[in-house]
Amino acid sequence: MLLMLLPWAASAQFRSTMLQGDESETVQALRGHVSYWTAAALEGRAAGSEGEKEAAEYLYDILEGYGVEMVCPRQGETFGIARDNGDTLTSRNIIGIVQGYDVKLRDRYIVVGARLDNLAPGVLTVDGEPHVQRYPGANGNASGLAMLAELARMVSINAVLFRRSVIFVGFGASREAFAGSWYFLNRSFSDVPGIDAMINLDMLGAGEEFYAYTASNADLNRLVAAIELPPVKPVLTAAEPYPSDHRSFYSKQIPSVFFTRGIYVQHDSPRDTPDILDYELMERELETVYSLCRDLANLDRAPDFIAESGSESKDDKVYAYDAVDFKPTFLGSAYLGTFLEKWVYPYLKYPPQAVDEKVQGTVHVRFTVDRKGKVGDVQVVRSVHPLLDAEAEKVIAASPKWKPAKLNGKTVPCRITVPVEFKLTKQATFDIKK
């Protein structure tokens, strides 16, 4: 429960104190977090690895120590991802909350997220000899995680300044089609309509520019531009610098700001080490993000979800999949196999009668992703059996929203056809074939 403190108890914005050596408390904390998350023992924090689990537990301990109310176990809220070889990858989200003080708005939420995972070690052959390469992921994304942790500290200290509640999430398996953020929104968090805005933090310690990407949301653009005396001013951009977990929130029509410095020279390489980060710059960025988080939490009216200005086509034509400039994307991926792997096959049920009758085959289903990303006009174009046809249609018709296709800069309806395979094993069970 939130302790209702007097407004003057924390009347000034948080500012870190300077320590010996002219390095602030916040900078030292950022260094410490990054050092832990890039340690060789974590081996890159690949999704589903023991290193990702240890990274998650460290984040839990830090948030709890900063006074954040944790709403998941220390090992995180776990979820599974089916792999091509039949194995299941187990990842996890870490979730904590700082309760808002306003009784009318404390059940409305601002979500702040950062991805936990990076890359598994690889083997490079030099002169016929194998050499293990590790990918520390200092900027991708130990930098964003470290800023999330220190932002949680600032919000926790100044909780009496926040009308809405702020939820902090470390997303597992982000590099697996943003699985952690998708799971949070579709399986975990029970009050998605209560989320008024999201802030995503990814790759913030190295790069040329400090970007704020809002998908051209006018309300968010005004808020970012109005940040009072930002220590470092973000560059508002209409072009997405990098795909990340904000995409899952866009699919739910939740206004989101993605803070990043975008792709950098050492990206996804063994050279992505703690020494490439500018920690003093990260501290200034953190102050800017804190200001926006506070402003969002204190709005009388939540920002609207606004599609990109002038981006919607007015004609009724439905375009072929290969006729558009930018194909529809599901969970951030334009690869249709992602839709099959992440949605269709996990929820497809082999009809018992079809099992008894030993019916199997590939049903081809056509559907349309409209300008708003909604799936409709689902129909079987190559049938196998009425039972299999109906099951394939049902699962596809229940699909979450996609990001719509674009042609000449306008969103357009797009027609897609996918093959849905039903295959019996010797044990007459459904083989999930990707």
C-alpha positions in Angstrom: 0.0 0.0 0.0 1.2 3.5 -0.8 2.1 5.6 2.2 0.5 9.0 1.7 3.3 11.5 2.4 2.9 15.3 2.6 3.6 17.0 -0.8 6.5 19.0 0.6 8.3 15.7 1.6 9.9 15.5 -1.8 9.2 18.9 -3.5 12.3 19.1 -5.7 13.2 17.0 -8.7 15.8 14.3 -7.8 19.4 15.3 -8.4 22.2 12.9 -7.6 24.9 14.1 -5.2 28.5 14.3 -6.2 31.0 12.0 -4.7 34.8 12.0 -4.4 36.5 12.0 -7.8 33.8 14.3 -9.3 31.6 11.2 -10.2 28.0 11.3 -9.1 26.2 8.6 -7.2 24.0 8.0 -10.2 27.0 7.5 -12.5 28.6 5.1 -10.1 25.4 3.2 -9.9 25.0 3.1 -13.7 28.6 1.8 -14.0 28.0 -0.9 -11.4 24.8 -2.2 -13.1 26.4 -2.3 -16.5 29.5 -4.1 -15.0 27.3 -6.8 -13.6 25.1 -7.3 -16.6 28.1 -7.6 -18.9 30.1 -10.0 -16.8 31.6 -13.0 -18.6 29.7 -15.3 -16.3 26.4 -14.1 -17.8 27.6 -15.1 -21.3 25.6 -12.4 -23.1 22.3 -12.9 -21.4 20.7 -14.8 -24.3 17.0 -15.4 -24.1 16.3 -18.5 -22.0 19.8 -18.8 -20.7 21.0 -19.0 -17.2 22.7 -15.6 -17.8 19.4 -14.0 -18.6 17.9 -15.5 -15.4 20.8 -14.1 -13.3 20.3 -10.7 -15.0 16.6 -10.8 -14.2 17.3 -11.7 -10.5 19.8 -8.9 -10.2 17.2 -6.4 -11.6 14.7 -7.7 -9.1 17.1 -7.2 -6.2 18.0 -3.7 -7.3 14.3 -2.6 -7.8 13.3 -4.1 -4.5 16.2 -2.4 -2.7 15.1 0.9 -4.2 11.7 0.6 -2.6 9.8 -0.6 -5.7 6.9 -2.9 -4.9 7.7 -6.2 -6.7 4.7 -8.0 -8.2 6.6 -11.1 -9.5 8.8 -13.8 -7.9 12.5 -13.1 -7.7 13.1 -15.4 -10.7 10.6 -13.4 -12.6 7.3 -14.2 -14.3 8.3 -17.1 -16.6 6.9 -18.0 -20.0 7.8 -20.5 -22.7 8.6 -20.1 -26.4 8.4 -23.2 -28.6 11.5 -23.8 -30.8 11.8 -25.5 -34.2 13.6 -28.5 -32.6 10.6 -29.2 -30.3 12.3 -27.7 -27.2 10.8 -24.9 -25.2 12.8 -21.8 -24.3 11.9 -20.5 -20.9 12.3 -16.7 -20.4 11.0 -14.3 -17.8 9.8 -10.7 -17.1 10.7 -8.7 -14.0 7.8 -6.5 -12.9 7.6 -3.9 -10.1 5.4 -0.9 -9.4 5.6 2.5 -7.6 2.1 3.4 -6.6 0.7 6.8 -7.6 -0.6 9.1 -4.9 -3.9 10.3 -6.6 -6.8 8.1 -5.6 -8.5 8.8 -8.9 -5.5 8.1 -11.1 -3.4 5.6 -9.1 -5.1 2.7 -11.1 -3.9 4.3 -14.3 -0.4 3.3 -15.4 2.8 4.5 -17.1 4.9 1.5 -18.1 8.7 1.9 -18.3 10.4 -1.1 -20.0 13.9 -2.3 -21.1 15.0 -5.6 -22.6 17.0 -8.0 -20.5 18.4 -10.3 -23.2 21.3 -10.0 -25.7 23.1 -12.7 -27.7 24.5 -16.2 -26.9 28.2 -16.9 -27.4 29.3 -17.9 -30.9 32.3 -19.8 -32.2 34.7 -18.2 -34.7 37.1 -20.4 -36.5 40.6 -18.9 -37.0 43.3 -20.9 -38.8 41.2 -24.0 -38.2 40.9 -23.4 -34.5 37.6 -22.6 -32.8 37.4 -19.5 -30.6 34.4 -18.7 -28.5 33.1 -15.1 -29.0 31.0 -13.5 -26.3 28.7 -10.6 -26.8 28.6 -8.5 -23.5 25.8 -6.2 -24.7 26.9 -3.2 -22.7 25.0 -0.7 -24.8 22.5 -3.4 -26.0 20.9 -3.3 -23.6 22.7 -3.1 -20.2 22.6 0.6 -20.7 18.8 0.7 -21.0 18.4 -1.7 -18.0 20.7 0.4 -15.9 18.7 3.6 -16.7 15.5 1.8 -15.9 16.9 0.8 -12.5 18.0 4.3 -11.7 14.8 5.8 -13.0 12.9 3.5 -10.6 15.0 4.8 -7.8 14.2 8.4 -8.7 10.4 7.7 -9.0 10.4 5.8 -5.8 12.1 8.6 -3.9 9.7 11.1 -5.4 6.5 8.9 -5.3 4.5 11.8 -3.8 5.0 13.7 -7.1 3.4 11.0 -9.3 -0.4 10.9 -9.6 -0.4 7.8 -11.8 1.3 4.5 -10.8 4.6 3.7 -12.7 5.3 0.0 -13.6 8.9 -1.0 -14.3 9.4 -4.1 -16.5 12.6 -5.9 -17.6 11.4 -7.8 -20.7 12.8 -11.2 -21.3 13.3 -12.7 -24.8 12.9 -9.3 -26.5 15.2 -10.5 -29.3 12.8 -13.4 -29.9 10.1 -11.3 -31.6 9.6 -9.1 -28.5 8.1 -12.2 -26.7 8.4 -10.7 -23.2 6.5 -7.5 -23.9 3.9 -9.5 -25.9 3.4 -11.9 -23.0 3.1 -9.0 -20.5 0.3 -7.4 -22.6 -1.5 -10.5 -23.7 -1.1 -13.1 -20.9 0.3 -11.4 -17.8 -1.0 -7.9 -17.0 -4.7 -7.9 -16.3 -5.5 -4.2 -16.8 -4.0 -3.4 -20.2 -6.8 -0.8 -20.8 -5.4 1.0 -17.7 -2.1 1.7 -19.3 -2.0 5.3 -20.5 1.5 5.4 -21.9 4.8 3.5 -22.3 8.4 4.5 -22.2 10.9 2.1 -23.8 14.7 2.3 -23.0 17.1 0.6 -25.4 20.7 1.3 -26.3 21.3 4.6 -24.6 25.0 4.8 -23.8 26.7 5.1 -27.2 25.7 6.5 -30.6 25.4 9.8 -32.5 22.0 11.2 -31.3 19.6 10.9 -28.4 16.3 10.0 -30.2 12.7 10.1 -29.0 10.6 8.0 -31.4 6.8 8.4 -30.9 5.4 7.1 -34.3 4.5 10.7 -34.9 2.0 10.8 -32.0 1.1 14.5 -31.8 0.3 14.4 -28.0 3.6 12.8 -27.2 5.6 15.0 -29.5 4.2 18.1 -27.6 5.1 16.5 -24.3 8.7 15.7 -25.3 9.2 19.1 -26.9 7.8 20.8 -23.7 10.2 19.1 -21.2 11.5 22.0 -19.1 15.2 22.6 -19.4 16.2 19.0 -20.4 19.8 18.2 -19.5 20.1 16.7 -23.0 17.4 17.5 -25.5 16.1 14.4 -27.4 15.7 14.6 -31.2 12.1 13.8 -32.2 12.2 11.4 -35.1 9.5 10.1 -37.4 11.7 7.2 -38.5 12.0 4.3 -36.1 15.7 4.0 -35.1 15.5 0.3 -34.1 12.8 -2.3 -33.6 12.2 -2.9 -29.9 9.5 -3.6 -27.3 7.5 -0.4 -27.9 6.1 -2.2 -30.9 4.1 -4.6 -28.7 2.5 -1.5 -27.1 1.7 0.1 -30.4 -0.1 -3.1 -31.4 -2.4 -2.4 -28.4 -2.8 1.2 -29.4 -0.9 2.4 -26.3 1.0 5.7 -26.9 4.7 5.0 -26.5 8.0 6.9 -26.5 11.1 5.0 -27.5 14.3 6.6 -26.2 17.5 5.3 -27.9 20.7 6.3 -29.5 20.1 3.8 -32.3 22.6 1.5 -34.1 26.2 2.1 -33.1 29.6 0.8 -34.4 30.0 -2.0 -31.8 26.4 -3.2 -32.1 26.0 -7.0 -31.8 29.8 -7.5 -31.6 32.3 -8.6 -28.9 33.4 -5.0 -28.7 30.1 -3.9 -27.1 31.8 -3.5 -23.7 31.3 -1.2 -20.7 34.2 1.1 -21.7 32.3 2.4 -24.8 29.5 3.9 -22.7 29.3 7.6 -21.8 27.9 7.3 -18.2 27.8 11.1 -17.6 25.7 11.5 -20.8 23.5 8.6 -19.6 22.9 10.5 -16.4 21.7 13.5 -18.3 19.5 11.4 -20.5 18.1 9.9 -17.4 17.0 13.3 -16.0 15.2 13.9 -19.3 13.4 10.6 -19.2 12.5 11.2 -15.6 10.9 14.5 -16.5 8.8 13.0 -19.3 7.8 10.1 -17.0 6.7 12.6 -14.3 4.8 14.7 -16.9 3.0 11.7 -18.3 2.0 10.5 -14.8 0.5 13.9 -13.9 -1.6 14.6 -17.0 -5.2 15.3 -16.4 -6.1 13.6 -19.6 -4.0 10.7 -21.0 -2.5 11.1 -24.4 -4.5 9.8 -27.3 -3.2 7.0 -29.6 -2.8 8.9 -32.9 -1.8 7.2 -36.1 0.9 8.7 -38.1 -0.3 12.0 -39.6 -1.7 11.7 -43.1 -0.6 8.0 -43.2 -3.9 6.4 -44.0 -5.0 5.6 -47.5 -8.6 6.6 -48.4 -9.3 4.1 -51.1 -10.9 0.7 -50.6 -8.5 -1.4 -52.6 -7.0 -4.4 -50.9 -3.4 -4.9 -52.0 -1.5 -8.1 -52.5 1.3 -9.0 -50.1 4.0 -8.5 -52.7 2.5 -5.2 -54.0 3.2 -3.1 -50.9 6.3 -1.2 -50.0 6.3 -2.2 -46.3 4.7 -5.6 -45.5 2.4 -6.1 -42.5 4.3 -7.1 -39.4 3.3 -9.4 -36.5 5.1 -8.9 -33.2 7.5 -6.7 -35.1 8.3 -9.2 -37.8 7.4 -9.2 -41.5 8.3 -12.9 -41.7 5.1 -14.8 -42.0 6.7 -17.8 -40.1 6.7 -15.6 -37.0 2.9 -15.4 -37.1 2.7 -19.2 -37.5 5.2 -19.8 -34.8 4.1 -17.3 -32.2 0.3 -17.4 -32.7 -1.1 -20.1 -35.0 0.6 -23.2 -33.9 0.6 -22.5 -30.1 -3.2 -22.1 -30.2 -4.1 -24.6 -32.9 -5.9 -27.7 -31.5 -6.1 -30.9 -33.6 -9.8 -31.9 -33.7 -10.2 -35.3 -32.0 -12.4 -36.6 -34.8 -9.7 -35.7 -37.3 -7.2 -37.6 -35.2 -9.6 -40.6 -35.1 -10.0 -40.5 -38.9 -6.3 -39.9 -39.4 -6.9 -36.7 -41.4 -3.8 -34.6 -42.0 -2.6 -32.0 -44.5 -2.0 -28.4 -45.2 -4.8 -25.9 -45.1 -4.2 -22.6 -47.0 -5.9 -19.7 -45.4 -6.3 -16.2 -46.8 -7.0 -13.1 -44.7 -6.7 -9.4 -44.8 -4.9 -7.1 -42.4 -6.8 -3.8 -42.6 -5.5 -0.2 -42.2 -5.8 -0.5 -38.4 -4.0 -3.8 -38.3 -7.1 -5.9 -37.6 -7.4 -9.3 -39.2 -10.6 -10.0 -41.2 -12.0 -11.7 -44.3 -10.6 -15.0 -43.2 -11.3 -17.8 -45.7 -9.9 -21.2 -46.7 -8.6 -21.1 -50.3 -7.2 -24.7 -50.3 -9.2 -27.2 -48.2 -8.1 -30.5 -46.6 -11.1 -31.4 -44.4 -14.0 -29.3 -42.9 -12.7 -30.0 -39.3 -9.2 -28.8 -40.1 -10.4 -25.9 -42.2 -12.6 -24.6 -39.4 -9.8 -24.9 -36.8 -7.4 -23.0 -38.9 -9.9 -20.3 -39.7 -10.8 -19.9 -36.0 -7.3 -19.4 -34.8 -6.3 -16.9 -37.5 -9.6 -14.9 -37.0 -8.7 -14.5 -33.4 -5.2 -13.0 -34.2 -4.1 -9.9 -32.2 -3.6 -6.7 -34.3 -0.7 -6.4 -36.8 1.1 -3.3 -37.9 -0.5 -2.6 -41.2 1.1 -2.5 -44.6 2.3 0.7 -46.3 2.3 1.8 -49.9 3.7 5.2 -51.0 3.8 6.3 -47.3 0.1 5.4 -46.7 -1.3 2.5 -44.6 -3.3 0.1 -46.8 -5.2 -3.1 -46.4 -3.2 -6.1 -47.4 -4.1 -9.7 -48.3 -2.1 -12.6 -47.0 -2.2 -16.3 -47.5 -0.5 -18.7 -45.1 -0.2 -22.5 -45.1 -1.3 -24.2 -41.8 0.0 -27.7 -41.5 -1.8 -30.4 -39.5 0.5 -33.5 -39.1 -0.1 -36.6 -37.1 2.7 -38.4 -35.3 2.6 -42.1 -34.6 1.1 -41.3 -31.2 -1.7 -39.5 -33.1 -0.7 -36.1 -31.5 -0.3 -32.8 -33.2 3.2 -32.1 -34.4 3.9 -28.4 -34.3 5.8 -27.9 -37.5 7.1 -24.5 -38.3 
